[in-house]
Amino acid sequence: MRILIVEDEKEITDGIKAILEKEGYSTDVAYDGKKGLECIENNIYDLVLLDIMLPYMSGIEILKEIREEEIQTPVILLTAKSQIDDKITGLDAGADDYMTKPFDAGELLARVRARVRNNADVKKSIIYAYDISLDISTYKLSFGDKSVKLSKTEYQLLEYLMLNKGQVLSKDMILDKVWGYETDSEYNNLEVYITFLRKKFAFLNTKTSIVNKKGIGYSLVSGEN
């Protein structure tokens, strides 16, 4: 479970980070709006804690931008203001919940658990992309009447590609999503797993393929072998 904290006050950020990591959550931090938007657009987070008042770009502006881009990552707004207008504006812009600072650790964790639970409830059990499907409970990749089971890492890699089909994902984005920011994995590790998936695609005889955009990254496309 990876959570992004977008908050410009370092003391508050450090406190939130400590609370979440003590509960086993993995966290990343952005201290201004532009960096926060860039991180969210990588689409690797399960939840975002987003302050409204930020340098360069407000939390409301970020929300509007990511929802226009159809990024559906759950967002909890953080605000020092108690006026109802700010909460309504945030919810109308696409926030899933809000918290008014200051708040205690118990309230924060309860809100986080609620968002994670709600997100899991709506998550599809089968992911489809072009002519293939991926069962998230069994890790089975299928095409027609043939299927093959994936390892956990193969599954995580393919899920990310399928959810972003047709888009070129940089190697760094993929490493961040599948192995995490603190990983020691190098690009050749990623290439090994891409090879594993391509062999499974060949076994299934699907027309869907993973293409390498030289110097950029990988993309899941249809009709190329």
C-alpha positions in Angstrom: 0.0 0.0 0.0 1.7 3.2 -1.2 0.5 6.6 -0.1 1.6 10.0 -1.4 1.6 12.9 1.1 1.4 16.4 -0.6 1.9 18.9 2.2 4.3 21.9 2.4 4.6 22.1 6.2 7.5 19.7 7.0 6.6 19.2 10.6 3.1 18.1 9.7 4.4 15.9 6.8 6.9 14.2 9.1 4.2 13.5 11.6 1.8 12.0 9.1 4.6 10.0 7.5 5.6 8.5 10.9 2.0 7.6 11.7 1.5 5.8 8.4 4.8 4.0 8.3 4.3 2.7 11.8 1.1 1.0 10.5 3.1 -0.6 7.7 2.1 1.8 4.9 4.8 2.9 2.3 4.9 6.7 1.9 6.3 9.3 -0.5 6.3 13.1 0.0 5.9 16.1 -2.2 6.3 19.6 -0.7 4.6 21.7 -3.4 1.7 21.5 -5.9 3.7 21.0 -9.1 5.7 18.1 -7.6 2.6 16.6 -6.2 0.8 16.7 -9.5 3.9 15.1 -11.2 3.9 12.3 -8.7 0.2 11.6 -8.9 0.3 11.5 -12.7 2.7 8.6 -12.4 -0.4 6.7 -11.3 1.5 4.4 -8.8 -0.3 5.4 -5.6 -3.2 3.7 -3.8 -4.1 6.9 -1.9 -3.2 10.6 -1.8 -3.3 12.9 1.2 -3.5 16.4 -0.4 -3.2 19.7 1.3 -5.3 22.5 -0.2 -2.9 25.4 0.4 0.3 24.6 -1.5 3.1 26.6 -3.3 2.9 26.9 -7.1 -0.4 25.0 -7.5 -3.3 24.5 -5.0 -4.8 21.2 -4.0 -8.0 22.1 -5.7 -6.2 22.8 -9.0 -4.4 19.4 -8.7 -7.7 17.6 -8.1 -9.3 19.2 -11.1 -6.3 18.3 -13.3 -6.0 14.6 -12.3 -9.8 14.0 -12.6 -9.8 15.5 -16.1 -7.0 13.1 -16.9 -9.2 10.3 -15.5 -6.8 9.4 -12.7 -9.1 7.9 -10.1 -6.7 7.5 -7.2 -8.6 8.2 -4.0 -7.8 11.6 -2.5 -8.2 12.8 1.1 -8.0 16.6 1.3 -6.1 18.2 4.2 -7.0 21.8 5.1 -6.3 24.2 8.0 -9.6 26.0 7.2 -12.9 25.0 8.7 -15.2 26.9 6.3 -17.7 24.6 4.7 -17.1 26.3 1.3 -13.6 24.8 1.1 -14.9 21.3 1.9 -17.7 21.6 -0.7 -15.3 22.9 -3.3 -12.9 20.1 -2.7 -15.5 17.4 -2.9 -17.0 18.9 -6.0 -13.5 18.9 -7.6 -13.2 15.1 -7.0 -12.0 14.6 -3.5 -13.1 11.4 -1.8 -12.9 12.7 1.8 -11.5 15.6 3.8 -9.8 16.3 7.1 -9.5 19.6 8.9 -6.1 20.1 10.6 -5.2 19.5 13.3 -6.3 15.9 13.6 -5.1 13.0 15.7 -3.5 9.7 14.6 -6.5 7.6 15.2 -8.7 9.8 13.0 -6.1 9.8 10.2 -5.8 6.0 10.2 -9.5 5.5 10.3 -10.0 7.7 7.3 -7.1 6.0 5.4 -8.5 2.5 6.2 -12.0 3.6 5.0 -10.6 4.9 1.7 -8.5 1.7 1.2 -11.5 -0.5 2.0 -13.8 1.4 -0.3 -11.3 1.3 -3.1 -10.8 -2.5 -2.7 -14.6 -3.0 -2.8 -15.0 -1.4 -6.2 -11.8 -2.9 -7.7 -12.6 -5.3 -10.5 -11.8 -9.0 -10.1 -10.9 -9.3 -13.8 -8.8 -6.8 -15.8 -9.3 -6.6 -19.5 -7.0 -5.2 -22.2 -7.4 -5.8 -25.9 -7.8 -9.6 -26.3 -6.3 -10.7 -22.9 -7.7 -10.8 -19.4 -6.0 -11.0 -16.0 -7.6 -12.5 -12.9 -6.5 -10.5 -9.8 -7.3 -13.2 -7.4 -5.6 -16.2 -9.1 -2.9 -14.3 -11.1 -4.1 -16.1 -14.3 -3.5 -14.5 -17.7 -6.0 -15.7 -20.3 -6.6 -15.5 -24.0 -9.5 -17.4 -25.5 -9.7 -20.8 -23.8 -6.0 -20.8 -22.8 -4.6 -19.5 -19.6 -1.3 -19.3 -17.7 -0.4 -18.4 -14.1 1.9 -15.5 -13.4 4.3 -15.0 -10.5 3.5 -12.1 -8.1 6.0 -9.8 -9.8 4.9 -10.8 -13.3 1.3 -10.1 -12.2 2.2 -6.6 -10.7 4.1 -5.7 -13.8 1.4 -6.8 -16.3 -1.4 -5.2 -14.2 0.3 -1.8 -14.4 0.8 -2.2 -18.2 -2.8 -3.3 -18.7 -4.3 -0.5 -16.6 -2.3 1.9 -18.7 -2.7 0.2 -22.1 -1.5 2.1 -25.1 0.6 4.5 -22.9 4.4 4.4 -22.8 5.5 3.9 -19.2 9.1 4.8 -18.4 11.4 2.3 -16.9 11.6 4.4 -13.8 7.8 4.6 -13.4 7.6 0.8 -13.7 10.4 0.2 -11.2 8.7 2.6 -8.8 5.4 0.9 -9.1 6.4 -2.7 -9.0 9.6 -2.7 -6.9 9.2 0.5 -4.9 11.3 3.7 -4.6 13.8 2.1 -2.3 14.5 -0.8 -4.5 18.0 -2.0 -5.6 16.5 -3.5 -8.7 18.2 -2.3 -11.9 16.8 -2.0 -15.4 18.0 -5.5 -16.4 15.8 -7.0 -13.7 12.8 -5.3 -15.4 13.9 -6.6 -18.8 14.1 -10.1 -17.5 10.4 -9.9 -16.3 9.4 -8.4 -19.6 10.9 -11.4 -21.3 9.0 -13.7 -19.0 5.7 -12.1 -19.9 6.5 -12.1 -23.6 7.1 -15.9 -23.5 3.7 -16.3 -21.8 2.1 -14.1 -24.5 3.7 -16.3 -27.1 2.3 -19.5 -25.4 -1.2 -18.0 -25.4 -0.7 -16.8 -29.0 -2.3 -13.5 -28.3 -2.0 -10.5 -30.6 -1.4 -8.2 -27.6 2.3 -7.5 -27.1 4.7 -5.5 -25.0 6.7 -3.1 -27.1 9.9 -1.4 -26.2 10.1 2.3 -26.9 13.8 2.7 -27.2 15.2 5.1 -24.6 11.8 5.6 -23.0 10.1 2.5 -21.6 7.4 -0.1 -22.4 3.9 -0.1 -23.7 1.1 -2.7 -24.0 -0.3 -2.6 -27.5 -2.6 -4.6 -29.7 -1.9 -6.2 -33.1 1.9 -6.3 -32.9 3.9 -9.5 -32.5 
